[in-house]
Amino acid sequence: GRGKKTGTRGTEKKKGTSDFGSHPRRRRDDGGSNAPSFLVSTVFAPLQGEFVIMHSPSKRLITSMSKRLAVSNLQGWADLPDDLLHSIVALLGSSLDLLAFAATCRPWRAAFFSHPSKSTLCFSCPPVLIRQNPIQPPSNGHAKPQRFNLVDPSNTGTNYRCQIREEILQKFYFAGSSYGQLIFFRHRCCLVVDAFSGAEVSPPCLPELNHNVFESYYCSTLTAPLASPNSRLLASTKSSLFDWPVGSDSWSELKLSNVQVRQIVELNGQFIAMDDHMKIYTLQLAPQLGLQDLPIEWCGGKIPSMDSKPFLVVCRDMLLMVCYSLVSLFRGSSFCTLHRLDMSTNPAKWVEMKKLDNWALFVAADIRTPPFSCVNPERWGGRSNCLYYTHHSEPWGVRWLGNEPDLLKDPSASRDLVFGRNMWRYPQSLWVYPSMFYSDRK
């Protein structure tokens, strides 16, 4: 009853290959005797829905563990106590490493879900990039199918194939991503697809729409993971905001007057929406859908231009608005201004920030994909106070955050990767965290 779930389709795979790539299959015994060493390097290959760890143990890791327990008394790696496994999870700085950890064996998976700080994993490691392969020229009059790979910023040598049915990419229109799910529409039909596994959920059809299919969906997002009892799917169109309580039989509709909701974020349990004129609203989900205007002043009275295509991003308990401005097209000089929403005053205020200290931001080319934030990016090889943005010619570019042109701070940086955002019919390169990071299921 929580939406129609369908299995993934695909051609029969050759023996010895995996869904995410072409790594050879490696089998382990039931005790999980392959010694994991995530602190050195992680290479994994999925085997029938699981990831198999393939590397040698770290002497330093074993030495550290021997101080805490008698290794000789363990029957295998699956017998490690939860407190030790939790300490390993805390040291991992890669989303794909965490996926590999959770898929090693059932006890490790249970330890991952019971980690006391699991809810903060999306702030402590970078998101994974879903990137479309370069378009191949047609052969024999037939176009090459679209392929999407998974790229890990903490280990750019990783490259795994994304499991999304080719039929979806050909017939549906991309409308957003949320909680590790990609959201597609085809006129009134909707499809929610797990970005990593390809698992699909089919909501009921939307009410009749009277405008262009591609241009109609400005924002689509989930309010909670799909498996959560209070999860809802919200879809914003030119004149309405639609709400589907996951598992129900129909959508409800909130008619909008001169408002086009472009982004919805959650801050400390409260949903906040922004329209196409940078106006901010509080979003009420129950007992019925509603938008309430939130009066806000700009400190200094300087309001950014809409040409900067501002976007909202949550950094734990902070809500930021980021605006991008191009100073010189010829020199490629630009800057990204930052404003923090201060809700302790009445009315609330946008307060300018000079820099973001130990945070990095991740943003994709499609305005309907959510930006992400990551704290202490140096732990995985990233840079603080930087914006990582997707680009069609390279996996991503990097810009400084703050009110000074980044050309003055980093003249060695490449100037040719122009940062821009728009709405695209098909998925472009986008950032995403695995849906498992948001799930409480064991």
Secondary structure, 3 states (H helix, E strand, C coil): CCCEEECCCCCCCCCCCECCECCCCCCCCCCCCCCCCCCCCCCEEEECCEEEECCCCCHHHHHHHHCCCCHHHCCCHHHCCHHHHHHHHHHCCCHHHHHHHHCCCHHHHHHHHCCCCHHHHHHHCCCEEEEECCCCCCECCECCCCCEEEEECCEEEEEEECCCCHHHHHHCEEEEEECCEEEEEECCEEEEEECCCCCEEECCCCCCCCCCHHHHCCEEEECCCCCCCCCEEEEECCCEEEEEECCCCCCEEEECCCCCEEEEEEECCEEEEEECCCCEEEEECCCCCEEEECCEEEHHHCCCCHHHCCEEEEECCEEEEEEEEEEECCCCEEEEEEEEEECCCCCEEEEEECCCCCEEEEECCECCCCCEEEECHHHHCCCCCEEEEECCCCCEEEEECECCCHHHHCCCCCCCCCCCCECCCCCCCEEECCHHHHCCCC
